Amino acid sequence: MPSDWTSMNLTFTESASPITVTINIQNRSTDREIAVSLTDSTNISNVAVTRECDGTSINASDSRNIPGGETITYTFELNVQSQNSSANGAFNLTIGLETPGPQTYEYFTFEVNEDGKTVTLTDYDPSLSDSTDITIPATVDLVDGVWQDGSTYIVTALANGSYMTGTGWAGVFTNSEITSIDLPSTLQSIGSYAFYDCSGLIGELNLGECTSLTSIGFSAFWYCSGLTDISLPSSLKAIGSSAFCNCSGLTSISLPSSLKAIGSDAFAGCSKLTGELNLGECTSLTSIGGDAFERCRGLTSISLPSSLTDIGSNAFDSCSSLTEVIIDSEYVYTNATSTSACGDLFNNTSITTVKVLTSLVEAGENSYITTNFPSVTTEAIDGKNYTVYSNKAF
């Protein structure tokens, strides 16, 4: 029997046409049982009542389960006709919600961290789960050996993967058949190989609500070929090597200004990334690893921020549609474009235009650009003046 009840009175007078009352009930929690009872408290003999839930007739009382996040609609049509023109009456509508027990997580293994206040998710057993849509809780409790909803421990990490003899590297969800993942705002790190080869993950990966997330580990989403869009939080500081390597379905990525490091091969093989890659807004970015965007064949323009102090070889190798580069960084201008330091940075691209912050050019530094691209004009971009070099590809 439901334990949480609310009620309302529906009052009415005689009417030549039916009175319709529509009530929408939404469950914003986990699955819950609902009970509805509509009882006549009038003495009017000629009252016709039509009761429906989502268009289906129901009796005076109804009980059903509402999945978490879903809404059901009850409609009550009251047709009041009597011999007394001043007839009045009332119906009492009572709604009861079952108080659910705590959600248990037999399919997850958590380990308590050294601080005794936080936990790391170390394993997932799909054979114990009845769904491929996975939600990782923000807080858990351990009761009689079973992890369940609670506030004792805060979930802050997905464990790093480890090498398993005969199967290779494995992370928490590696090769699992999960189709969606909802990560908590408390999560601070996603470990290596966490979602390696989870090809069932399709569409958008919204990490933007993981407002505590600072790092994504090595190969964390490697070969997640079904992902098309990724949202990253403003807290993120590091994307590990090969983190999104060969996410071949990825069409867009928005990188936050807080980002400091992009590891080698981080987005290599993301061939459907198209248009402009604006790293210029990553105002904290200091390093881009070798081959980081190799074979991102749909990119047409790249902006590099002034904060860059290190960029690996082949970072944009084989970005075959790339025609334009915008450079604010003195390091990139004076070193990474020189044949001696990093001659293959833009190897196998179609670059015809390079725009360099004018103040860097005026500093008189030697660069591969100034000696191999003729300067043709200047251009203002977002309030900054750039010297434009063109007519020769890398």
VOMI-544182 format. One line per field, with one value per residue (C-alpha): residue in three letters; x, z, y; residue number from 1. Coordinates in pm, 1 decimal, always signed. Layout:
BEGIN
residu [ALA|...]
u [X|...]
w [Z|...]
v [Y|...]
num [NUM|...]
This chain:
BEGIN
residu [MET|PRO|SER|ASP|TRP|THR|SER|MET|ASN|LEU|THR|PHE|THR|GLU|SER|ALA|SER|PRO|ILE|THR|VAL|THR|ILE|ASN|ILE|GLN|ASN|ARG|SER|THR|ASP|ARG|GLU|ILE|ALA|VAL|SER|LEU|THR|ASP|SER|THR|ASN|ILE|SER|ASN|VAL|ALA|VAL|THR|ARG|GLU|CYS|ASP|GLY|THR|SER|ILE|ASN|ALA|SER|ASP|SER|ARG|ASN|ILE|PRO|GLY|GLY|GLU|THR|ILE|THR|TYR|THR|PHE|GLU|LEU|ASN|VAL|GLN|SER|GLN|ASN|SER|SER|ALA|ASN|GLY|ALA|PHE|ASN|LEU|THR|ILE|GLY|LEU|GLU|THR|PRO|GLY|PRO|GLN|THR|TYR|GLU|TYR|PHE|THR|PHE|GLU|VAL|ASN|GLU|ASP|GLY|LYS|THR|VAL|THR|LEU|THR|ASP|TYR|ASP|PRO|SER|LEU|SER|ASP|SER|THR|ASP|ILE|THR|ILE|PRO|ALA|THR|VAL|ASP|LEU|VAL|ASP|GLY|VAL|TRP|GLN|ASP|GLY|SER|THR|TYR|ILE|VAL|THR|ALA|LEU|ALA|ASN|GLY|SER|TYR|MET|THR|GLY|THR|GLY|TRP|ALA|GLY|VAL|PHE|THR|ASN|SER|GLU|ILE|THR|SER|ILE|ASP|LEU|PRO|SER|THR|LEU|GLN|SER|ILE|GLY|SER|TYR|ALA|PHE|TYR|ASP|CYS|SER|GLY|LEU|ILE|GLY|GLU|LEU|ASN|LEU|GLY|GLU|CYS|THR|SER|LEU|THR|SER|ILE|GLY|PHE|SER|ALA|PHE|TRP|TYR|CYS|SER|GLY|LEU|THR|ASP|ILE|SER|LEU|PRO|SER|SER|LEU|LYS|ALA|ILE|GLY|SER|SER|ALA|PHE|CYS|ASN|CYS|SER|GLY|LEU|THR|SER|ILE|SER|LEU|PRO|SER|SER|LEU|LYS|ALA|ILE|GLY|SER|ASP|ALA|PHE|ALA|GLY|CYS|SER|LYS|LEU|THR|GLY|GLU|LEU|ASN|LEU|GLY|GLU|CYS|THR|SER|LEU|THR|SER|ILE|GLY|GLY|ASP|ALA|PHE|GLU|ARG|CYS|ARG|GLY|LEU|THR|SER|ILE|SER|LEU|PRO|SER|SER|LEU|THR|ASP|ILE|GLY|SER|ASN|ALA|PHE|ASP|SER|CYS|SER|SER|LEU|THR|GLU|VAL|ILE|ILE|ASP|SER|GLU|TYR|VAL|TYR|THR|ASN|ALA|THR|SER|THR|SER|ALA|CYS|GLY|ASP|LEU|PHE|ASN|ASN|THR|SER|ILE|THR|THR|VAL|LYS|VAL|LEU|THR|SER|LEU|VAL|GLU|ALA|GLY|GLU|ASN|SER|TYR|ILE|THR|THR|ASN|PHE|PRO|SER|VAL|THR|THR|GLU|ALA|ILE|ASP|GLY|LYS|ASN|TYR|THR|VAL|TYR|SER|ASN|LYS|ALA|PHE]
u [+0.0|+143.4|+268.0|+283.7|-58.2|-191.4|-553.5|-766.0|-1135.2|-1302.1|-1615.7|-1877.4|-2228.0|-2487.7|-2382.2|-2534.4|-2199.6|-1941.9|-1677.3|-1333.1|-1046.1|-699.6|-414.3|-54.6|+161.3|+537.4|+782.6|+1112.9|+1280.6|+1335.9|+1047.8|+759.5|+417.3|+119.4|-235.8|-528.1|-874.9|-1170.1|-1470.2|-1809.5|-1897.5|-2226.1|-2584.5|-2673.1|-2814.0|-2758.0|-2384.8|-2199.1|-1823.0|-1572.1|-1230.3|-926.0|-550.2|-355.7|-675.7|-770.2|-1077.7|-1010.9|-1220.5|-1279.2|-935.0|-620.7|-270.0|+27.3|+402.5|+553.6|+910.4|+1153.5|+1125.4|+798.6|+457.0|+107.6|-216.9|-545.2|-865.4|-1193.1|-1506.6|-1797.7|-2141.3|-2378.8|-2753.3|-3021.7|-3367.5|-3227.5|-3078.6|-2868.1|-2717.9|-2362.2|-2128.4|-1770.4|-1536.5|-1235.2|-925.6|-655.7|-313.2|-64.3|+303.4|+494.5|+806.0|+1073.4|+1350.1|+1706.3|+1847.2|+2102.3|+2409.7|+2500.3|+2648.0|+2902.7|+3211.7|+3333.4|+3652.8|+3683.0|+3967.2|+4230.0|+4037.7|+3755.4|+3502.8|+3516.8|+3502.0|+3630.9|+3417.3|+3643.9|+3422.1|+3092.8|+2925.5|+2669.4|+2527.8|+2380.4|+2220.7|+1887.1|+1958.7|+2220.0|+2133.4|+2371.5|+2355.6|+2645.4|+2530.7|+2692.7|+2685.3|+2658.3|+2635.9|+2746.9|+2474.9|+2517.5|+2777.0|+2557.7|+2624.4|+2315.0|+2196.6|+2327.0|+2537.6|+2828.8|+3067.2|+3108.1|+3181.7|+3482.4|+3658.2|+3639.4|+3941.2|+4233.8|+4234.7|+4476.0|+4625.8|+4439.7|+4631.7|+4463.6|+4226.4|+4455.8|+4387.7|+4052.2|+3878.5|+3554.5|+3321.5|+3561.0|+3383.0|+3052.5|+2720.8|+2608.2|+2406.3|+2411.0|+2599.7|+2496.7|+2795.2|+2764.7|+2866.7|+3099.1|+3323.2|+3678.5|+3855.0|+3777.3|+4045.5|+4232.6|+4035.7|+3716.9|+3491.8|+3733.1|+3548.5|+3198.9|+3055.3|+2698.7|+2738.6|+2558.1|+2492.0|+2592.4|+2822.4|+2731.5|+3018.4|+2933.0|+2738.6|+3040.0|+3135.4|+3417.6|+3585.0|+3950.9|+4100.0|+4009.6|+4256.5|+4453.0|+4230.6|+3923.2|+3685.4|+3901.5|+3691.7|+3359.9|+3261.3|+2893.6|+2957.8|+2873.0|+2901.9|+3092.2|+3027.6|+3312.1|+3293.7|+3470.4|+3660.1|+3851.7|+4229.3|+4373.7|+4270.6|+4492.2|+4670.3|+4434.3|+4137.6|+3903.9|+4122.1|+3927.2|+3590.9|+3513.4|+3154.6|+3248.2|+3132.8|+3186.7|+3386.0|+3387.2|+3700.7|+3688.9|+3914.1|+4036.2|+4206.8|+4584.7|+4696.9|+4582.8|+4769.4|+4921.8|+4671.4|+4390.0|+4162.0|+4356.1|+4131.3|+3825.7|+3770.7|+3422.1|+3528.4|+3452.8|+3496.7|+3693.3|+3881.6|+3900.4|+4171.0|+4223.5|+3954.8|+4151.1|+4333.7|+4504.7|+4628.5|+5005.8|+5067.5|+4933.4|+5082.0|+5217.9|+4955.7|+4684.9|+4457.6|+4615.5|+4375.3|+4101.5|+4030.6|+3723.1|+3891.0|+3930.2|+4067.1|+4265.3|+4326.7|+4614.1|+4621.0|+4897.0|+4937.7|+5090.4|+5447.0|+5474.7|+5331.6|+5428.5|+5529.6|+5258.6|+4994.4|+4784.9|+4932.9|+4700.0|+4426.2|+4374.7|+4099.6|+4293.2|+4346.9|+4395.5|+4591.5|+4561.5|+4858.8|+4876.8|+5154.8|+5514.0|+5631.8|+5442.3|+5546.0|+5916.4|+5964.9|+5691.8|+5667.2|+6039.4|+6181.0|+6441.4|+6199.1|+5877.3|+5866.2|+5582.4|+5339.8|+5108.7|+5230.7|+4983.7|+4745.3|+4608.2|+4714.7|+4719.0|+4678.9|+4857.7|+4755.7|+5007.7|+4949.6|+5114.2|+5305.0|+5486.5|+5586.1|+5704.5|+5926.3|+6146.6|+6169.9|+6277.9|+6017.7|+5940.1|+5637.0|+5815.6|+6075.6|+5840.8|+5507.4|+5483.5|+5302.8|+5004.4|+4788.2|+4678.8|+4348.1|+4171.1|+4020.9|+3840.3|+4018.6|+4365.0|+4569.5|+4715.5|+4963.9|+4832.3|+5067.7|+4937.0|+4987.5|+5204.9|+5106.6|+5306.5]
w [+0.0|-92.0|+207.6|+78.3|+0.0|-127.5|-194.6|-356.5|-375.1|-709.9|-661.3|-928.0|-1002.0|-1241.8|-1599.8|-1940.3|-2068.0|-1906.0|-1676.6|-1762.1|-1513.4|-1641.4|-1403.2|-1512.1|-1268.9|-1327.1|-1145.8|-1110.2|-912.4|-971.1|-1063.7|-819.5|-767.3|-782.2|-663.3|-756.2|-601.2|-711.6|-479.5|-502.1|-188.8|-322.0|-288.8|-644.2|-803.1|-1167.7|-1199.6|-1480.3|-1441.1|-1706.4|-1571.9|-1798.9|-1765.7|-2082.5|-2280.1|-2127.2|-1906.6|-1541.1|-1235.5|-935.5|-814.3|-1013.3|-935.4|-1170.4|-1191.5|-1327.3|-1458.5|-1341.2|-1542.3|-1714.9|-1693.3|-1694.3|-1751.1|-1568.6|-1712.6|-1517.9|-1699.4|-1470.7|-1630.2|-1372.6|-1443.4|-1174.9|-1118.3|-886.4|-1076.0|-774.1|-730.8|-596.4|-526.5|-482.9|-571.0|-359.6|-556.9|-357.3|-503.3|-330.8|-411.2|-292.1|-93.6|-277.3|-104.2|-175.3|-519.1|-493.3|-712.0|-705.5|-1054.7|-938.8|-727.0|-532.4|-333.0|-49.1|-103.2|+157.3|+277.4|+397.2|+244.0|-128.3|-345.5|-683.9|-916.9|-1000.9|-1178.2|-1358.1|-1394.7|-1678.5|-1588.7|-1271.7|-1448.0|-1629.9|-1836.5|-2077.5|-1981.4|-1692.3|-1422.9|-1181.5|-850.4|-689.7|-340.4|-204.1|+118.5|+205.1|+390.0|+472.2|+198.1|-70.8|-223.6|-240.6|-245.8|+49.5|+152.2|+335.3|+36.2|-260.8|-601.2|-741.9|-989.8|-1245.9|-1191.7|-1430.8|-1645.5|-1598.4|-1819.4|-1812.0|-1940.6|-2250.7|-2294.8|-2295.5|-2132.4|-1959.8|-1786.2|-1590.1|-1892.6|-2162.4|-2444.9|-2255.7|-2437.6|-2255.5|-2471.9|-2250.0|-1946.6|-1695.6|-1491.2|-1160.6|-1102.0|-826.1|-1068.7|-1076.9|-1306.6|-1574.3|-1572.0|-1857.9|-2085.6|-1888.7|-2198.5|-2446.0|-2750.1|-2615.6|-2967.6|-2830.3|-2693.7|-2958.8|-3009.6|-2761.1|-2467.7|-2218.4|-1976.2|-1934.4|-1615.3|-1455.8|-1296.7|-1087.1|-1372.1|-1422.6|-1622.7|-1885.8|-1893.3|-2155.0|-2420.9|-2205.7|-2506.5|-2774.7|-3056.1|-2927.8|-3291.6|-3222.0|-3042.6|-3251.7|-3010.7|-2687.5|-2427.4|-2182.6|-1849.0|-1768.4|-1491.6|-1732.1|-1736.4|-1913.6|-2196.1|-2194.0|-2484.9|-2726.2|-2506.7|-2806.9|-3067.2|-3358.3|-3245.8|-3615.4|-3578.0|-3385.1|-3568.2|-3307.0|-2993.4|-2774.1|-2563.4|-2247.9|-2172.5|-1859.4|-2064.9|-2015.1|-2199.5|-2494.1|-2506.1|-2806.3|-3046.0|-2831.4|-3133.4|-3398.9|-3656.2|-3573.9|-3945.1|-3924.0|-3719.7|-3964.4|-4006.4|-3764.9|-3463.4|-3241.7|-2987.5|-2958.8|-2688.6|-2481.3|-2306.9|-2057.4|-2313.4|-2295.0|-2473.7|-2763.1|-2801.5|-3114.8|-3364.9|-3143.4|-3440.7|-3703.2|-3980.0|-3875.4|-4245.1|-4216.1|-4036.8|-4254.1|-4011.5|-3685.4|-3433.5|-3186.9|-2857.1|-2724.8|-2418.8|-2619.9|-2520.5|-2655.0|-2957.8|-3071.8|-3417.3|-3661.8|-3442.0|-3748.5|-3993.4|-4272.3|-4194.0|-4567.4|-4580.8|-4365.9|-4559.1|-4286.3|-3961.7|-3719.8|-3481.9|-3162.5|-3001.0|-3013.8|-2953.4|-3251.3|-3467.3|-3389.6|-3336.1|-3427.2|-3785.6|-3852.2|-4045.6|-3778.2|-3485.5|-3623.1|-4000.3|-4023.3|-3793.6|-4088.5|-4313.8|-4574.7|-4539.6|-4795.1|-4613.6|-4837.0|-4572.2|-4243.0|-4019.9|-3755.6|-3480.0|-3618.6|-3295.8|-3336.6|-3692.4|-3590.9|-3326.6|-3615.9|-3520.3|-3786.2|-3882.8|-4150.6|-4237.6|-4309.4|-4528.2|-4731.7|-4744.8|-4897.6|-4685.2|-4875.3|-4636.6|-4278.2|-4123.2|-3796.9|-3605.0|-3274.4|-3220.7|-3299.7|-3610.2|-3808.8|-4091.5|-4361.3|-4553.1|-4845.6|-5178.9|-5065.8|-4897.5|-4635.5]
v [+0.0|+341.1|+531.9|+889.8|+1032.8|+1359.7|+1446.7|+1714.7|+1791.6|+1846.0|+2056.0|+2113.4|+2236.9|+2110.1|+2159.3|+2096.3|+1969.2|+1741.0|+1885.6|+1749.6|+1739.5|+1643.6|+1563.3|+1498.6|+1302.3|+1291.3|+1067.0|+1252.4|+976.5|+605.2|+374.7|+419.6|+267.5|+504.4|+451.2|+677.5|+670.1|+883.2|+861.9|+1035.7|+1230.0|+1374.2|+1262.7|+1345.9|+1034.9|+1115.0|+1170.5|+997.0|+963.2|+866.0|+777.6|+732.8|+697.0|+776.4|+728.1|+391.0|+349.0|+273.3|+193.6|+418.1|+321.2|+256.1|+133.6|+126.8|+175.8|+495.1|+456.4|+722.2|+1043.1|+949.6|+1116.7|+967.5|+1155.3|+1092.2|+1237.5|+1249.8|+1358.6|+1450.1|+1469.2|+1621.1|+1629.6|+1650.0|+1784.9|+2047.5|+2339.5|+2436.8|+2091.9|+2088.7|+1805.9|+1704.4|+1424.3|+1345.5|+1252.2|+1074.3|+1003.6|+777.5|+725.6|+424.4|+508.7|+311.2|+126.6|+237.1|+160.3|-118.7|-163.6|-531.2|-490.5|-228.6|-278.5|+22.1|+56.5|+306.8|+553.1|+637.3|+942.3|+716.1|+954.1|+881.5|+569.6|+456.9|+247.4|-47.1|-302.4|-353.4|-695.1|-675.5|-1019.0|-864.3|-567.5|-575.6|-263.8|-130.8|+229.1|+285.6|+551.2|+588.6|+739.0|+1041.3|+890.5|+536.4|+338.7|-12.7|-204.8|-575.6|-609.4|-448.0|-106.9|+110.9|+471.5|+666.7|+962.3|+798.8|+781.4|+1016.8|+858.5|+1045.2|+815.3|+536.0|+312.9|+282.4|-28.6|-314.3|-583.4|-915.0|-1216.7|-1351.8|-1057.4|-754.4|-421.5|-385.9|-95.8|-69.0|-88.4|-213.5|-401.9|-393.7|-355.3|-41.0|+198.5|+507.8|+628.9|+894.6|+1010.3|+1201.1|+1561.9|+1438.6|+1246.1|+1381.9|+1136.1|+878.4|+611.5|+449.5|+213.6|+290.7|+277.4|+120.8|-21.9|+52.4|+72.1|+66.5|+419.8|+622.3|+992.3|+1261.3|+1200.4|+1470.8|+1511.6|+1878.2|+1807.6|+1635.7|+1964.2|+1814.9|+1624.0|+1720.2|+1432.5|+1173.3|+886.7|+698.2|+533.3|+600.9|+616.7|+454.7|+300.8|+439.0|+472.3|+548.3|+877.3|+1183.5|+1477.3|+1531.4|+1800.3|+1860.1|+2045.8|+2372.4|+2190.2|+1962.5|+2007.6|+1702.4|+1469.5|+1162.3|+998.6|+818.5|+919.5|+955.2|+786.5|+632.7|+770.2|+765.6|+889.0|+1201.9|+1515.2|+1786.4|+1854.3|+2164.6|+2199.0|+2415.5|+2712.7|+2530.9|+2257.0|+2246.3|+1932.6|+1720.7|+1390.3|+1220.8|+1057.4|+1199.9|+1254.4|+1066.3|+901.8|+1114.9|+1150.2|+1307.4|+1609.5|+1889.5|+2262.0|+2479.1|+2347.3|+2653.5|+2582.3|+2956.4|+2962.5|+2708.3|+2988.0|+2755.5|+2503.2|+2456.2|+2125.6|+1921.0|+1573.6|+1413.5|+1289.6|+1442.5|+1524.0|+1301.1|+1193.0|+1434.9|+1467.8|+1690.8|+1981.4|+2289.5|+2549.8|+2541.7|+2819.5|+2781.6|+2977.1|+3200.9|+2976.2|+2687.1|+2603.4|+2249.0|+2075.5|+1727.4|+1615.0|+1513.5|+1678.9|+1763.4|+1516.4|+1399.3|+1651.1|+1650.2|+1917.3|+2163.1|+2487.8|+2751.2|+2789.3|+3081.9|+3118.2|+3327.2|+3125.9|+3249.2|+2894.5|+2757.1|+3049.4|+3032.2|+2657.9|+2416.7|+2536.1|+2521.2|+2228.7|+2159.5|+2140.5|+2000.0|+2000.5|+1747.5|+1930.9|+2001.2|+1723.6|+1596.4|+1888.0|+2136.6|+2453.4|+2762.0|+3032.3|+3095.8|+3386.1|+3492.9|+3747.7|+4061.1|+4133.3|+3801.1|+3885.2|+4231.0|+4075.0|+3969.5|+3602.3|+3355.1|+3099.1|+2848.9|+3058.4|+3386.4|+3219.0|+3001.4|+3188.6|+3534.3|+3790.2|+3923.5|+4126.1|+4184.7|+4084.9|+4168.6|+3875.5|+3928.2|+4258.9|+4121.5|+4197.3|+3908.9|+3897.9|+3669.5|+3439.3|+3242.0|+3069.1|+2783.5|+2458.1|+2269.6]
num [1|2|3|4|5|6|7|8|9|10|11|12|13|14|15|16|17|18|19|20|21|22|23|24|25|26|27|28|29|30|31|32|33|34|35|36|37|38|39|40|41|42|43|44|45|46|47|48|49|50|51|52|53|54|55|56|57|58|59|60|61|62|63|64|65|66|67|68|69|70|71|72|73|74|75|76|77|78|79|80|81|82|83|84|85|86|87|88|89|90|91|92|93|94|95|96|97|98|99|100|101|102|103|104|105|106|107|108|109|110|111|112|113|114|115|116|117|118|119|120|121|122|123|124|125|126|127|128|129|130|131|132|133|134|135|136|137|138|139|140|141|142|143|144|145|146|147|148|149|150|151|152|153|154|155|156|157|158|159|160|161|162|163|164|165|166|167|168|169|170|171|172|173|174|175|176|177|178|179|180|181|182|183|184|185|186|187|188|189|190|191|192|193|194|195|196|197|198|199|200|201|202|203|204|205|206|207|208|209|210|211|212|213|214|215|216|217|218|219|220|221|222|223|224|225|226|227|228|229|230|231|232|233|234|235|236|237|238|239|240|241|242|243|244|245|246|247|248|249|250|251|252|253|254|255|256|257|258|259|260|261|262|263|264|265|266|267|268|269|270|271|272|273|274|275|276|277|278|279|280|281|282|283|284|285|286|287|288|289|290|291|292|293|294|295|296|297|298|299|300|301|302|303|304|305|306|307|308|309|310|311|312|313|314|315|316|317|318|319|320|321|322|323|324|325|326|327|328|329|330|331|332|333|334|335|336|337|338|339|340|341|342|343|344|345|346|347|348|349|350|351|352|353|354|355|356|357|358|359|360|361|362|363|364|365|366|367|368|369|370|371|372|373|374|375|376|377|378|379|380|381|382|383|384|385|386|387|388|389|390|391|392|393|394]
